[in-house]
Amino acid sequence: MTEISLFPIVFYALAAVTVVSALGVAFSNNIFYSAIALMGTLLGAAGLYVMLAADFVAVVQIFVYVGGILVLTLFAINLTSRIGDVSISNRSLGRFPAFVALALSGGVMVRAIREASWNMVEVREAVPTINGIGNAFLTEYILPFELASLVLLAALVGAVVLSRKELRD
Amino acid sequence: MLQEFIDSLIADGLFGGLPRDVAYLIGMLAAGALVVFGFVLNVAGITTFVERRVWARIQSRVGPNRVGPQGVLQWLADGLKLLMKEEAIPFAADARLFKLAPFIVTIGFITAFVAMPFSSALIVADLNLGILYITSMTSLVVVGIMVAGWASNNKWSLIGGIRAAAQIVSYEIPAALSIFTVILITGTLSMQSIIQQQSWLPWDWFIFHNPFTFIGFFVTFVALLAEGNRTPFDLPEAESELVAGFVTEYSGARYLFFFLVEWGNLYVISAILVTLFLGGWQVPMIPVITDSAFGLNLLQALTFVGKSYFGVILIMWIRATLPRIRVDQLMTTCWKYLLPISFANFMGTALWVLIWPDGFLPAELLMTALGFGLVGYFFYRVAYHLRRSGAQITLSPLS
């Protein structure tokens, strides 16, 4: 029996979904379509995490990005009146400068991708990662973890200060 | 589980010379189709019929009783009727997104069943992130609802979509926090392992584990009701103010999809509660029946679906008797009451597990007595009022 693996097929399918939706986000004229394409990108990325045997990261990706951030984005779009016809305030600099910028940044990225020493690992059996992540957070990385929660708290307090009229006056 | 089964089929030569991964794919699709067509569609359909009958009895009406004996085939007739109806797409609507929205909603709903247990062996995939997977997949439903509300190009739909999003995003926090109180006790997110740590005895259920989980059960119930857009939290489709909210412009098969999800969600809500708090499929070891694997699994599946259906009936009862709450009341309930309560529950359970890692039996027995006492007192009061009012009631569902 020949062992043909579906692994590469699934990988390229997920990568295609991610890239095509990302292009949709960037090129769509309708901001709502961009937001829906963003959902494709996020779900594709979650699929890629699954392929990397990072199950917890994949599920949290959907939980936080699709269930939280994407919904907030759609919420903001729905609540903004006449979001379809925005008056563009920053003047376009024309095609030539754009091409130069693209060539420069693209060159840097291609070079980085080619010269990076990729850490290749064998395809691993998918093992639960959640225990390891939890232990690492509460032992080795407890300081960054706690500092991150402090930053989030500051953001929350800041949002309250910005949005409450009686505090702003 | 499924993998071992397919491996055994491959060993028997059922798949011929097909590659292993293709055999797995076929197996997964077959299992998925079995769950969707064998269980999900039927349970959603039958629930619509049961809901209409239960609701009718509560409101002193008869309800549908013409199609089939006692009207039991009504749901099939309704489904066929909706499938054959012409679909109208509003001229001003965004046709592509309008057509896409019901499918996003349905995907978010059906993928949750992947990790939904039925018995100790019957589960499509016992994911080790089970409950987290289910909560994150159901968040696709809200994206679909928002797309539907926007694409309909109708102010009722838009308001409905926005309400749905605001409601689900808010209530996700108390729901997740209350679910995590149970995770503190179990130390695992897998649906099967959560059930395995309980037993068929009520005081081993996590609802009676300590006072905090007892309150946590009700917090979870309210939060999941709100996430499933059920009365008293059905503001997104509030018939009296928004026509039908985000489904106003939908007709035919796409309308059917929205209602499939709406009623199927009743089962999902109850199954999550049964898994986390009410002992899941745990059954006592009865000789003869549970000796064979088939009998054991059948009894477990019947127990699980029976417990879940009890929850479904409870939600119907709430829908038939409670008025809808206002938007500001909705937000007050979530942010000012449920959120602090669920934080307190979380901390309390953490301390409890720290002090008594293996549970504290006297407290469990006390909580069980309290729980059953409350139910008993409720029935006593209802009986008292019925006697005093001298009301004529018929308890038979068939009359």
Interface residues (C-beta under 8 A of the other chain):
Chain A: M1 T2 E3 I4 S5 L6 F7 F32 Y33 I36 M39 D55 F56 V59 V60 I62 F63 V66 G67 G68 L70 V71 L72 L74 F75 I77 N78 L79 P128 I130
Chain B: G17 P19 R20 D21 V22 L25 D94 L97 L100 L127 N128 L129 L132 Y133 T135 S136 M137 S139 L140 V142 V143 M146 V147 G149 W150 L158 G161 I162 A165 A166 I168 V169 E172 L189
